[in-house]
Amino acid sequence: MHVAAKACGADKAQDEELYKSTLLAHGGADSASKLTRAGFEALMKHFETCGFKRKRQWKKGYKGRPGNMERNDSRAKQLQKIEALLTIGKKPWAYADGIAKRICRNPDGRPVERVAWVPDGQLYKIITALRYQARREGWELNE
């Protein structure tokens, strides 16, 4: 975002007032750190009209899944991955339940007590945590 501002003449280093007024007028915030996604997109569209060309855009619809997990992975397949990682690491299901309790939340914000109760969209968090543990402890994973 700052590169785009510099390309369009609203560089923070050159003119603080112009920079902030551009952010406020087109992005809806007086600071780049306070921009929402919609504000960022609106600001980038403004910079594109000034001649700036983006190299890449934010991925639309990104759900936070790691790149090696298909969007269509079923709950059963994700649970199989968790079970396989626990087996390789010689860890009990209670270990995965502890991870779930620490990093997964119900829609109302309360921690999830067991892997079986984790919402589908959050199972990837447990898989990722187990893969990090595998790296730390040197488990033999055939990825």
N, C-alpha and C positions, 0 to 999 in steps of 0.2 A: 504494500500500500504506500509506503514511504517513497519507493522508487517511482511509482506512478505520480505521486504528488510532485516530486522533483522534476520529472519529465514535463509536467504541465505548468511549472513555474510557481507552485505553491509549496516550495521547500521550506521545512521548518527552520532550517539553519539560516535561510535568507530572510524570511519575513514571518515571524511568529503570528502576527495578527491576520495576515492573508491565509495562512495555513489553517488556523482555528476557524476562521469564518467559512472557509471551504468545507471543512469537516462538518460544521454545524449546518450549513445550508443544504448540503447534499447527503450527508450521512446521519444527521440528526443527533450528533454528539460533539462535544468540544474537545474530545481526546480520542485517539485511535484505539486505546484500550477499552473505551466504553462503547465502541461500535457494536451494534447487533449484526447478525448475518445479513438481514435485509438492508440495513444502513451501509454495510460494507459493499454490498452488490450495487446499491444506488450510487455510492461514491465512485466505484470502479467504472460504472457506466458513464459518469460525468468525465472521468479521466480518459476514457476511450474516445469520447467526443472531442477531447483536446488533442488526440493523436497518439495516446499511449496504447500499446498492444500487449495484452496479457499473454504470458507463456502457458499458463494452466489455470483452470478454474477449480473451485471446490467441487468435490464429488457430490452429486445430488443423491439423496436417499441412503447415505452411508449410515449403517446401523452400529458400527463399532466392532464388527466381526473381524478377526484376523484374516489376512489374505488367503490363507490355506484352507479356509472353511467356505464351503459353497453356501450361497444364499438359501438354497433349498434343503440344507441339511435338516433332517427331521430330529425331533427330540430324542427318539430312540437311537439314532446314529450318534448324536452328541453324547448321550449317556454311555454308549459303547466305547467312545473315545476316552471318557473319564474313567471307565472301568479298566480299560487297557492300560492307561497311564498309572493307575493305582496298582495294578498287577505287576507291571514292570518295576515300579518303585517299591514294591512290597509294603504298600501302605493300606490300611483298612478304610472302609467307606467312611468311618468316623472322621478320618483325616480330611476327606472331601467335604463332609458336613461342616467341619470347623472353618474351612476356606469359605464355604457358602455363607456361613454366619458372619464372617468378617467383611466380605466384599459384595454380597448380593442383598438387594432390598425388595420388599413387596411394593406394590403400587402406592400403599399408604405410608411408605417410608420406614417401616419396621424391618429389622434384619430377618432374613429367612433362616430357619433353624436347620433344615435338611436339604440335601441336593434334590430329593424327590419333589420338594415344594418350590424350587427355583423357577421363576417364569422362563419360558422358552428363550426369550431374547437375551437372557443373562447367563445361560449355560456356558457360552464362550469364555466368560471371565474365569470360570473354574478350570477350563481346559488350558487357558493361557497361564494361569497360576501354576498348574501342574507341570507345564512345559518349562517354565522358569525354574521350578524346583528340580526338574530333571537335568537341566543344564548345570545348576549349582552342585548337584550331587553326582553328576556323571553317569546318569542312567543310559543304557544302550537303547536308543530310539532309532528305528529304521524309518526315517521320514521320506 
